[in-house]
């Protein structure tokens, strides 16, 4: 696949964590901007593409996690699933806001210290021929989970403006103790493929307080990126 040259803004010179994200799917739904804005904390504005907000369900495998880019953190590989939307600061800086992050590795819960909403879950990622099957159930919460089977399609030969807008985000925001925090992220541009949903059941959007999503999402798949470098988080206000 041809990956267009795309600029990755900024460099995380001293990462707190490095890792790889692999076997990744992105299921993107359009939403009315007001439905998303009401769920955001003070200080963040919903970002819009052609006047619509977007919400993405993103399951993947995380591997090669290292503290300070050096110290291996077990297990060697584990699944994660996040539900995210696209936001900006009043000054125009764009990033991600996570409604939820489900994970099997307890050490990732340390990010709760800056308000990143990690929760423990039972998750799986299985490749079955041309299909990848993702599934999960949040621990301690009845009825919150999903099952997703995606068939890999053609490669994305030309990155569209919407593809770029959805997949080129280099900042994640969180909120803790009344303060908004910014975490910088650095990785190579995504290699993207199309995907077709063969099966999907999910209650993550409802659990986040969102209305039911539209029935025909945009789907991306990717073999992954790495190393991903997460820099030190800093409070904004």
N, C-alpha and C positions, 0 to 999 in steps of 0.2 A: 504494500500500500504506500502511496505517496503521502507523506506528511508535510504539509506546507510549512515553510519557515515561519515560525511565530515567536515573538519576543516574550520571554519570561521576565517580568519586571522584578527588580530587586534580587539580592543574593542573601541567603541565610548563612552567614560566615561561621557562626558558632551555634550549631543546632543542639537543642536539648534532647531531641529524639531524631533518629533516622529509621527508615523502614522501606518496604516495598508494598505496593497495592497491586494485587493480581486478580485475574479471573473476574473482572468487574463488569457489572451491568448498571445502567442508569435508565430508570423509567421516569420520564418527565411529563408532568401534567400542567396544563394551563389553568390558571385560577383568576377570578376577579381580584383585583389588587386589594380591595377593601377587606375581603375575607382573610387575606394574609396579614395585612397591616395591623388588624386588631389583635393579633397574636404576638406581635413584636414588642420588645421592651422599648422604653423611652430612649430616644437617641438614635434609633435605627429606622430607616425608611425602606419600604418595599421597593426593590428595583423592578423595572418593567421592561419588557421587550414588546414593542408595538402595543403598548398600553395594557399588557397583561402581565400578571405575576406568574411565576413558575415554581413548582414544588417537585422535588426529585427523590425517588426511592432508590438507594444505591447500596446493593450488597456486593461484597468482595471478600477476598482473602488477604490478610495482612501477614507479612513475613519479614524476617531479618530485622526485627526491632532491636535497636541499640541505643542505650543511654549515652548522651554526649557523642553519639556517632561511633562509640568504641565498645561499650559494655553490652554484651548480648543479654536480652531479657527474654526468658522462656515464657511460653512455649515457642518453638521455632516458627510455627505458622498457626493462625487461628482466623475464624471468620468474624466479620463485622458487618453491620447493616445500619445505614443512617438514613434519616428523613430530613431533608434540608430545603431551604429556600434561598433566594438571592436578594441581597440587601445592599444598601449604601448608607454612608454617613452624610450628613448635611453638606459636607465639603466635597462630596462626589466620590470618595473612595469606595470601591465596591468590594464585596466579600460574600461570605456564606453565614447563614444562621441555621443552627441545627435544632429542629424540634425534638429529635431523639437520636441517640446512638446506642445500639444494642451490640453487645460484645460478649465473648466467652472468656476472655482473659481478665482476671480480677485486677491485675496491676494497672490496667487502663483507667480504673475508677479513680486513680489519683488526680485525674484532670477535673474532677468535681470541685477541687479547691478553687478553680477560677470559673466555676459555673458551667462547665461542659457537661451536658446531661447524659453521661454514660450510665447504662443499666446492664446488669447481667442477664443473659438470655441463652437458650439452647438454640444454636444455629448450625446450619450445614450448607456446604457447597459441593455439588456432585456433577461431574461431567458425564453425560450419557450420549455418546455419539456426537451428533451436531447440536444437541441440546445441553444447556446447563440448567440444573435445578437448584434453586435457592429456597431455603425455608428457615423459619425461626419461630420461637415462642418466648415471650418475655417472662422471666422468672418472677413469681410472686404476684402476677397480675393476670387474672383470668381473661381469656378472650383476646389478648393483644398479641398479634403475630401475623405471619404471612406464609404463602407458598407461591413460588414464581418459577415457571419453566419458560426459558427463552431459547429460541432457535437462532443460531448465528447466521447472519445474512451477508450481503455483499459489503466490501470495504467502502468506506467513505472516501471517495477519490477527491472531492472538492469540499473543503470545510466551509459551510454556510455561515452567514453572520449569526444565526441562532446557535449553531454548533459552537462557535467561538464564544459567544456570550455565556452559554451554559457551562462550558468546560474550562474557561480561563479565569479562574478565581484564585487569588494568591494571598488571601487574608480570611481568617475565620474569627467571628465575634462570639463572645459569651458574656454573661452577666452574673455577677456575684456580689452580694452585700451592697447592692445599690450602685455598683460601678460597672461600666462597660469595659470589657477586656478585648484586646486585639492580639491574635497569634499569627505571625507570618508563616507562609508555606512556600516552599520552592520545590519544583520538580520539572522534568521535561514536559513538553506538550503531549497531550494524550494521543495515542494512535487509536482511531475510532473505527468501528464497524457498525453496520445496521443490525437490528435484531427484531424478531417477531415473537410476540407473546403467544405461547401455546396454551398456557394455563396461568391464572392469577387469582388468588384470594388474599385479601389483606385488610387488616383493621388498624394499621398504623396511622393513616390519615385521620380516621375518626378519633383515635386516641389522642391525637395532637390538637383536636378541636377544630379541624378543617371540615368543610362540607365534602360530600362525596365527589371524587374527581370525575372529570370527563372520561368517556369510555374509550377514546382512541389516543393513547399517549404516544409521544415520541420516544423511541428506544435506541439507546446506544449500547454497544459492547466494546470492551477493550481487554487485550491481554494484560495490560497493566503499565505501571510506571515505577521507576525507582533508580537511585535512592530518592525518597521523599525526605525533605529536611524541614523539621518544625522548629522554629526559633523561639526564643523566650517570649512569654506573654507579657503584655504591659497594659496597665490601666489607662483608659482614655479620659473618662470623667465620671 
